Amino acid sequence: IYYSFGTTVSSEVQDLFIIDKKSGEVRTDGELDFEKVQSYDLEIEARDKGTPPLSGHCSVELEVLDMN
């Protein structure tokens, strides 16, 4: 199974997060600014290598905390 961002996730948001294609683990890859965006809704897709390939999706909601 391989994981990726769904088609609705903008390229700007994809620049802020990394998804491990094999495990599905999501990590930050950019600086998150609470003053600009307080939460993110990421669509994650899982796809297998079958013929035809099957896929499923889920939504991950991330809340940014203000640390000031």
Secondary structure, DSSP 8 states (H G I E B T S, - for coil): -EEEE-TTS-HHHHTTEEE-TTT--EEE-S---TTT-SEEEEEEEEE---SS--EEEEEEEEE-----
